[in-house]
């Protein structure tokens, strides 16, 4: 039997979490790129329709991503305390909550799509296409909420492989049916943009069924281990506990999604070339950020389990190991962004102006990767320690107190060089790291 305090065992557990999550994120990004490439073969309106729809869809999605992360933190602590009966109850109550809330959000998106999209001040042709696509994919929102909840629960128990399988199936099915329905292959009708929407829904149906299978299997095992065999009933205590962890995280992620509207409008002030450089820069930066996202989830899961079992020594060992891995991965990935920005941009585009603008963005973000990733790690540790509101406050202050005000001042009033936009983003990331670090130290988790 492995010694749970052995650094090799801790490292093995950490990599069992971050490797599947990184692969999952890479496949998800690849599926998104393929979909946009398919849209590019239709026309620019189709590309814009998918892009604008995704902004509103992900604002709703952020609510359920937050509940997923909250469920992960709460399940980790409860599972670590070996209270399997309560974990089973949280799974049942959480599933009910996300299902009801997601159906409400879906109906709002479906019936108010055109009205909501007017905030982008787009052309009538783009507005009609976007509202059509958004109404179609709105039906996938309850399914996406279920998939996210399944991932949160299983990751909180230290299982990252099953969520990876679910998301892998989701993206593979989406790519296959997008190709068939957009272009009308193998006897399927050629449906263009509508086909992309239907493919998106089909993929979510398949993945949600698989996710529910994993969830039912896990819930049955938990009940058997706790010798709990009872009929389902609404339990207010579990619902409130889930909300306590989930709602702050939903707001935290929602801050990003809503802020993206303001950032998009500000960067478009500098022209479509600048916006294209920003979008491609984000794609390149994502490859650096993906492993770090897994480390934050690992912190929530393994520290939460350790603290739930009242083993502060083990929790600290996990945090120390996660810090080492985060710093090593980030120095390598951030260094590549900062040292070879033009090479990276040339792999994404041949446009010289886009390359030059994007290269400056990558240099700034390369130097900002360490505070960004360490901030995510400490936020994960705060959730694991039972303080889900601190990351929300951190993100809110950084985005709405620093990033958005500075970007709006620079773009709307001073018409400054776009470099100052990138520096405003970097300043936000440094601030949030300091806030997260100080917040965690003040909680005295290991005392």
RAPELIN-V772633 format. One line per field, one symbol per residue. psi: psi as a letter, one per 20 degrees, with the letter a starting at -180 (. if undefined). burial: I if it has 16 or more other C-alpha atoms within 10 Angstrom, else O. Layout:
BEGIN
psi = ???
burial = ???
END
This chain:
BEGIN
psi = pqoiiphggggggghighghgggghghggghgggghgghhifrhggghggghghghgigghhghhghghghggggggghhjkmhhhgghhggggggghgghhgghghggghjggghiiiilrrhghgggghggghgihiighghggggggggghhhjjoigghggghggghghggghggghgilqkiqqoicghhgghgggghhgghhggghghgggghggggghjkonqqpqpohghghgghhhgghhggghhgggghhgggghghhhirhghhgggghhggghhhhhghhhhhghhggghhggghhjknhghghggggghggggggghhgghhgghhlghgghhihqiogggggghggghgghgiigghghhghghghhgghikmihghggggggggihfggggghgghhgilrqihhghhgggggggghgggggggghhilhj.
burial = OOOOOOOOOIOOIIIIIIIIIIIIIIIIIOIOOIIIOIIOOOOOIIIIIIOIIIIIIIIIIIIIIIIIIIIIIIIIIIIIIIIIIIIIIIIIIIIOIIIOOIIOIIOOIIOOIIOOIOOOOOOOOIIIIIIIIIIIIIIIIIIIIIIIIIIIIIIIIIIIIIIIOIIIIIIIIIIOIIIIIIIIOOOOOOIIIIIIIIIIIIIIIIIIOIIIOIIOOIIOOIIOOOOIOOOOOOOOOIIOOIIIIIIIIIIIIIIIIOOOOOIOOIIIOOOOIIIIIIOIIIOIIIIIIIIIIIIIIIIIIIIIIIIIIOIIOIIIIIIOIIIOIIIOIIIOIIIIIIOOIIOIIIOIOOOOOIIIIIIIIIIIIIIIIIIIIIIIIIIIIIIIIIIIIIIIIIIIIIIOOIIIOIIIOIIOOOOOOIOOIIIIIIIIIIIIIOIIIOIIOOOOOOO
END
